[in-house]
């Protein structure tokens, strides 16, 4: 049975497989298109529409259309449509099911075994939610793979090289330094920012179009009209893509009988959005510095992936920053094609050996990556506070609840932490609550609001323990992504073991 790679994107998704030539090929959808909008329209309680037609309904039925569900993956979010509750996982499952059905119809093969891509900045919960979405769709998820890793596989032309991957999608950005060789694909460093993608450039364009429309029609209430702004948003996406190949383009904006022909130039667009590009370049530099700290002195080329990398300014910004060759080959399809190669590596069996032999890649190639987000536990910390203004020099304590990260983001896998010792917080404590949290933003922080809660675990049935009884906690993460946590209460020897599968 064949295996397939699925790029489940925030804006667009697509499916690929290894073709008869031994090279990855995109399977077109029912409309003969390479990509399918990641949009779901609940037409009525019994009929769901996915893809291009759903996207076309967004302006008319915004309350029944769901887009960018990927942004909510792993979070407790309810989406209501016709009185029925849906989750980001169930929405993504509808998209995956549509992709699988279209691919099966086009290829004549059952689509069951799949590799699904996720943004590099996805943490434990979001990755597990993606796996769950695949299961809901009736798919056998062989692995979850980071988009930059899939992109590196797409650009792997044999030999040994170091690639700097710049991936800019519709709803997120990631950079990675990846070492490719005949034996392995090894991620040296990886970083990214959730919510920094082509959609942000579109929002800047929308603001510009609104401002210029209002200037031509003083007193118009267009700026406050949601339908007008949605129409501009659809137009902004087209403008962004056009400006990758032309110096200027025109857009017709209409509202309440008023019409404006607005010209948008590439130069103005680049100026207005340069701060967004600069953020991606800062993250890219940070990723490269992390690789240098791990012994990688440089890279051979920069490779581009994602449906937003053709935007004006991206290539020139990277060339100015690094001064090395850029490669941009089918960037919108690179992740899906790389996922197809990953799927082939994952599904080696008698039925696929012939296909593997036709690839220039070693079918036994190892793929190793890094911890995507720092993972740790919440602790209780008491700090004594001295009141210098008081004559009695009174003393009190302040209680805080910081997150102590045991596994740091970017740590090469497999990884195991040293046992970290903590103390019970209260006299006569009879149970110990271990809260596992992960870093939520691209910058590590010990504040709970900058982290996301994954799971609670309890060591119970203990005899009353004195204040300050020792507890040791260790984390371990395998190359395949299995996270193990162990906490041991050292007085009684009572412990707990937790396993969380987040990837691979």
Secondary structure, 3 states (H helix, E strand, C coil): CCEEEEECCCCEEEEEEECCCCCEEEECCCCCCCCEECEEEEEECCEEEECHHHHHCCCCCHHHEEECHHHHCCCCCCEEECCEEECHHHHHHHHHHHHHHHHHHHHCCCCCEEEEEECCCCCHHHHHHHHHHHHHCCCEEEEEEEHHHHHHHHHCCCCCEEEEEEEECCCEEEEEEEEECCCEEEEEEEEEEECCCHHHHHHHHHHHHHHHHHHHCCCCCHHHCHHHHHHHHHHHHHHHHHCCCCCEEEEEEEECCEEEEEEEEHHHHHHHHHHHHHHHHHHHHHHHHHHHHCCCCCCCEEEEECCCCCCCCHHHHHHHHHCCCEECCCCCCHHHHHHHHHHHHHCCCCCCHHHHHHCCCCCCCEEECECCCCEEEECCEEEEEECCCCCCCCEEEEEECCEEEEECCCCECCEECCCEEEECCCCCECCEEEEEEEECCCCCCCCHHHEEEEEEEEECCCCCECCCCEEEEEEEECCCCEEEEEEEECCCCCEEEEEEECCC
